[in-house]
Amino acid sequence: MLRVPFTSICAFVFILFFSFVPAFGENVCFQCHQESAFKGKVVHEPVLKGQCSSCHNPHVAKHENLLTAREGALCKKCHRKQLADFSKNIVHEPVAQGKCSACHLPHATDQKGLISVDLAGDCFKCHEKLREETKYTHKPFADGSCLACHSPHNSDSLMLLTARADALCWSCHEKEQVEGKHKEFPGTAKNCLSCHNPHGSDRVSLMRNYLHKAYEKGCENCHSQTGKVSSTDICLNCHEKTYEEMYATHSHFTRSEGNSCLYCHSPHAGDTSSLLKSKEKQVCLSCHLETFFKFKKRKYKHSGLNECSACHEPHGISRLAMLKGTGTEVCSACHKSQGTFSHPIGPEVLDIRTGQIMTCVTCHNPMGTDYKNHLVKDGKEDLCILCHKTY
């Protein structure tokens, strides 16, 4: 009688079992999960092949939805090249955080690229303020066509535009027709976003809601006969308080050529009374992008710091980093108790390394660090010995 080794039998059973795993897995999964939810014109390849276990662990997992790895890391296993390309230049926050499912459905849909049918609805989940109704709405925005102007993954632009702002406008609006409606515009019509909101406004022609008072009175108030914008001095003639701030020890009055006010403000119209060119964070990033990237991937970042002006004086002040007060004064505006008890701080306590007054920011960096409580070094020992080396 022919005897078959036990190991050979085990190997045969192993091969036989796992040759049926995809179909077996599919049938088992659909005993609980409705099969119709995994069908559409576009189906994710692992779903199409019935390979649920390529993304999910059927028993137990450390990650939500029984994923075998973090979402971003899981997607990267197959989409390595795409995610590498998407990590260049200015990266959309969900992409940077590896949250692909913020825009893409993982199983099936009727839309190319596995995007949601209501892509604009997905955008509004993060960009909630854009939901606010306006009297006049830009047609692409009204149609929910966010991708007509914005790149969903990355771009050279802070606003993730697919091209320069003016070039985008000319792709739909005929230049001759636009210039015909701007007869008094000095020179060639340009800088469309200086006056117009690309999403919506309560003013005709999508004019931004707040008009510069000087602009309302007439162009000649700020423009010379050549059509060029006057120097910063023309702005400071009206904004006297800003004059004092701009000439402080530390200020944004940094360039001798051109009008430095126009680096941040529109001379014509804005969405708020401050007439900023765009959202404050974007305005600041236009110059301080390196600082942003430096702290972006830090493990511990102060929450709720969406506006730089919460801590920094936007024009100028005679303090380092243009802080609105000493490091302690700025922090204790929110952290009330920390201004009264802590490690010794104040004018009588100096940092032996710099000779500067000890404040909260001597040991903490709210912009972001790799240590708990935003400490600049490990609080167990490394931080203390920066000053206390003899103990």
C-alpha positions in Angstrom: 0.0 0.0 0.0 1.3 3.4 -1.0 2.0 5.7 1.9 1.8 9.5 1.5 3.9 11.5 3.9 1.8 13.5 6.4 3.6 16.8 5.4 2.5 16.3 1.8 -1.1 15.9 2.9 -0.9 19.1 4.9 0.7 21.0 2.0 -2.1 19.7 -0.4 -4.9 20.8 2.1 -3.2 24.2 2.6 -3.0 24.8 -1.2 -6.5 23.5 -1.8 -8.0 25.7 1.0 -6.2 29.0 0.0 -7.1 28.5 -3.6 -10.7 29.1 -2.6 -10.1 31.9 -0.1 -11.2 34.8 -2.3 -14.5 33.2 -3.2 -15.0 31.9 0.3 -14.2 35.3 1.8 -16.6 37.1 -0.6 -19.4 34.7 0.3 -18.8 35.0 4.0 -18.6 38.8 3.9 -21.8 39.2 2.0 -23.7 37.1 4.6 -23.7 40.3 6.7 -22.7 43.1 4.2 -25.2 43.9 1.5 -23.7 43.0 -1.8 -25.4 45.9 -3.7 -23.4 48.4 -1.7 -20.2 47.1 -3.3 -21.3 47.5 -6.9 -21.2 50.5 -9.3 -19.8 51.6 -12.7 -16.4 51.9 -11.1 -15.4 49.2 -8.6 -12.1 49.2 -6.6 -10.0 46.4 -7.9 -9.7 44.4 -4.6 -13.5 44.5 -4.3 -13.9 43.4 -7.9 -11.7 40.4 -7.2 -13.4 39.6 -3.9 -10.2 40.2 -2.0 -11.7 41.9 1.1 -8.9 40.6 3.2 -6.4 42.7 1.2 -7.6 45.7 3.2 -9.6 44.3 6.1 -8.7 41.8 8.9 -11.8 39.5 9.3 -11.1 38.9 13.0 -9.6 41.8 14.9 -7.5 44.9 14.0 -5.9 48.0 15.6 -7.6 50.3 13.1 -11.1 51.4 12.5 -13.3 49.4 10.1 -10.9 46.4 10.8 -8.3 47.9 8.4 -5.0 46.0 8.4 -3.0 49.3 8.5 -3.6 53.0 8.8 -5.6 54.3 5.9 -2.9 56.3 4.2 -0.3 53.5 4.6 -2.8 51.0 3.3 -3.6 52.9 0.1 0.2 53.5 -0.4 0.7 49.7 -0.7 -0.9 49.8 -4.2 -0.9 53.6 -5.1 2.7 54.3 -4.2 3.5 56.4 -7.3 0.4 58.5 -7.1 0.9 59.3 -3.4 4.5 60.1 -4.1 3.5 62.6 -6.8 0.8 64.1 -4.5 3.2 64.9 -1.7 5.0 67.6 -3.7 4.6 71.4 -3.4 1.4 72.6 -1.5 -0.5 69.5 -0.4 -4.2 69.3 0.3 -4.6 68.5 4.0 -6.5 65.2 3.7 -3.8 64.0 1.4 -1.1 65.1 3.8 -2.8 63.3 6.6 -3.4 60.1 4.6 -7.2 60.4 4.7 -7.9 59.3 1.2 -11.5 58.3 2.1 -12.3 62.0 2.8 -12.9 62.2 -1.0 -12.7 58.7 -2.4 -15.1 55.8 -1.7 -13.1 52.6 -1.0 -15.4 50.1 -2.6 -17.5 51.3 -5.5 -19.3 54.3 -7.1 -20.6 55.5 -10.4 -17.9 58.3 -10.6 -14.5 58.1 -12.1 -11.7 57.8 -9.6 -14.0 56.4 -7.0 -15.0 59.9 -5.9 -18.4 60.6 -4.3 -21.3 61.6 -6.4 -21.6 64.7 -4.2 -18.0 65.8 -4.3 -18.9 69.4 -3.4 -20.6 68.0 -0.3 -17.4 66.3 0.7 -15.5 69.6 0.3 -18.0 71.4 2.5 -17.4 69.0 5.3 -14.1 70.8 5.9 -14.8 74.1 4.2 -18.0 74.8 6.2 -17.9 78.6 5.9 -18.3 78.3 2.1 -21.8 77.0 2.7 -22.9 80.5 3.7 -25.5 81.7 1.1 -24.8 84.8 -0.9 -27.0 86.8 -3.2 -24.8 86.1 -6.2 -23.0 82.9 -6.8 -20.2 82.0 -9.3 -21.6 79.4 -11.7 -18.9 76.7 -11.2 -19.3 77.0 -7.5 -23.1 76.9 -7.7 -22.8 73.7 -9.8 -20.5 72.1 -7.3 -17.6 72.0 -9.8 -14.8 72.6 -7.3 -12.4 70.8 -9.6 -12.9 73.4 -12.3 -10.5 75.7 -10.4 -8.9 73.6 -7.6 -6.6 70.6 -7.6 -7.8 68.0 -5.1 -4.3 66.7 -4.2 -1.6 69.2 -4.6 -0.6 72.4 -6.5 1.9 75.2 -6.8 -0.7 77.5 -5.3 -1.6 78.0 -1.7 -5.3 77.8 -2.7 -4.6 74.6 -4.7 -5.5 76.4 -8.0 -5.0 74.4 -11.2 -3.4 77.5 -12.8 -2.6 81.2 -12.0 -5.7 83.0 -10.8 -6.0 85.4 -13.8 -5.3 82.6 -16.2 -8.2 80.6 -14.7 -10.5 83.6 -15.1 -9.5 84.1 -18.8 -10.3 80.4 -19.5 -14.0 81.2 -19.2 -14.3 85.0 -19.5 -13.3 86.7 -22.7 -10.6 89.2 -22.0 -11.9 91.8 -24.5 -15.3 91.7 -22.9 -13.9 92.0 -19.4 -11.7 94.9 -20.3 -14.7 96.6 -21.9 -16.4 96.6 -18.5 -13.3 98.1 -16.8 -12.8 101.2 -18.9 -11.2 103.2 -16.1 -8.9 100.3 -15.0 -5.3 101.5 -15.3 -3.4 99.4 -17.7 -4.4 95.8 -18.7 -7.1 94.2 -16.6 -5.5 91.8 -14.1 -5.5 90.7 -10.4 -9.2 89.7 -10.7 -9.3 88.4 -7.1 -8.3 91.8 -5.9 -12.0 92.9 -6.4 -14.0 89.7 -7.1 -14.9 86.7 -4.9 -14.5 83.5 -6.9 -17.3 81.8 -5.0 -20.0 84.3 -4.2 -20.9 87.7 -3.0 -23.8 89.9 -2.0 -22.7 92.5 -4.6 -23.3 92.5 -8.4 -20.5 90.9 -10.5 -19.2 89.0 -7.5 -17.6 92.2 -6.1 -16.3 91.5 -2.7 -18.5 92.7 0.1 -16.3 95.3 1.7 -15.0 98.2 -0.4 -12.0 100.3 0.4 -13.3 103.8 1.2 -10.6 105.4 -1.0 -11.6 103.1 -3.9 -15.3 104.1 -3.5 -14.3 107.8 -3.9 -12.3 107.2 -7.1 -9.1 105.6 -8.5 -7.1 108.8 -8.5 -6.9 108.8 -4.7 -4.3 106.1 -4.8 -3.1 105.9 -8.4 -0.8 108.3 -10.1 -1.2 109.4 -13.7 0.9 106.5 -14.9 -1.6 104.1 -13.4 0.9 102.7 -10.9 -0.1 102.2 -7.2 1.4 104.8 -5.0 4.0 103.9 -2.3 3.2 102.8 1.3 3.2 106.4 2.4 -0.2 107.0 0.6 -1.7 104.2 2.8 -0.2 105.5 6.0 -1.5 109.0 5.4 -5.0 107.7 6.3 -4.0 104.8 8.6 -2.1 106.7 11.3 -2.2 104.0 13.9 -0.7 101.6 11.4 2.0 104.1 10.7 3.3 103.7 14.3 3.1 100.0 14.2 4.9 99.7 10.9 7.8 101.7 12.1 8.3 99.7 15.3 11.5 97.7 15.9 10.0 94.5 14.4 7.5 95.0 11.6 6.3 93.9 8.2 7.6 97.2 6.7 10.6 95.3 5.2 11.0 96.3 1.6 12.0 99.7 0.2 10.4 99.2 -3.3 6.7 99.0 -4.0 3.9 99.2 -1.5 4.4 96.7 1.3 0.7 97.2 2.4 -0.3 95.4 -0.8 1.6 92.3 0.1 -1.3 91.4 2.4 -4.2 93.8 1.7 -6.3 94.5 -1.4 -6.5 98.2 -2.3 -10.0 97.7 -3.7 -12.2 95.2 -1.9 -12.2 92.3 0.5 -14.4 89.8 2.3 -13.8 91.4 5.6 -13.2 95.0 6.8 -9.5 94.3 7.0 -9.4 93.9 3.2 -7.0 91.0 3.4 -6.3 89.4 0.0 -7.5 86.0 1.2 -7.9 84.1 4.5 -5.4 85.3 7.1 -3.6 82.0 7.2 -3.1 81.9 3.5 -1.8 85.5 3.5 0.8 84.7 6.2 1.8 81.5 4.4 2.6 83.4 1.2 5.8 84.6 2.9 6.2 82.2 5.9 5.7 78.9 4.0 9.0 77.5 5.3 7.9 78.1 8.9 4.7 76.3 8.2 6.4 73.3 6.7 8.9 73.2 9.6 6.1 72.7 12.2 3.5 71.0 10.0 4.6 67.4 10.9 5.3 68.0 14.6 3.6 65.4 16.8 2.2 68.0 19.3 0.7 71.2 17.9 -1.4 73.8 19.8 -5.0 73.3 18.8 -7.3 76.2 17.8 -4.5 78.5 16.4 -6.1 79.1 13.0 -5.3 82.9 13.0 -1.7 84.1 13.4 -3.0 87.4 14.7 -4.2 85.6 17.9 -0.6 85.8 19.1 1.2 88.0 16.7 0.8 91.7 15.9 0.2 91.8 12.1 1.9 95.1 11.3 4.7 95.7 13.8 5.6 95.9 17.5 8.9 96.3 19.5 8.9 92.7 20.6 10.7 89.6 19.3 8.6 87.6 16.9 6.1 90.5 16.8 4.2 88.9 19.8 1.3 90.9 21.1 2.8 90.8 24.6 5.5 88.9 26.4 5.4 85.1 25.9 3.6 84.9 29.3 1.1 87.6 28.6 0.1 86.0 25.3 -0.3 82.5 26.7 -2.1 83.6 29.9 -4.7 85.4 27.8 -6.2 81.9 27.4 -4.4 79.9 30.0 -5.4 82.0 33.0 -3.9 80.0 35.8 -0.5 79.6 34.0 0.3 83.3 34.4 0.2 83.1 38.2 1.9 79.8 39.1 4.5 77.8 37.3 8.3 77.6 37.0 9.7 81.0 38.0 9.2 83.5 35.2 9.1 87.3 34.8 11.5 90.3 34.7 13.5 89.1 37.7 14.2 85.6 36.1 16.5 85.5 33.1 17.4 82.7 30.8 21.1 82.1 31.4 21.6 81.2 27.8 20.2 84.4 26.2 19.9 86.9 29.0 16.2 87.3 28.0 13.3 87.2 30.4 11.9 83.8 31.2 8.4 83.4 29.8 6.2 80.5 28.8 7.7 80.3 25.3 11.2 79.8 26.9 10.2 76.2 27.5 7.1 75.8 25.3 6.6 76.2 21.5 2.9 76.5 20.6 3.8 76.2 16.9 4.6 72.6 17.4 7.1 70.2 18.9 7.7 66.5 19.3 7.2 66.5 23.0 4.1 66.6 25.2 2.8 69.9 26.4 4.6 71.5 23.5 7.9 71.4 25.4 11.0 72.3 23.3 12.8 69.3 24.8 11.9 66.1 26.7 10.5 67.3 30.1 12.0 64.4 32.0 15.5 65.7 31.9 16.7 67.2 28.6 14.7 70.4 29.0 15.9 71.2 32.6 19.6 70.6 32.0 19.5 73.3 29.3 19.8 75.8 32.2 20.4 73.6 35.3 23.6 71.9 34.2 25.3 71.9 37.6 22.5 70.0 39.5 
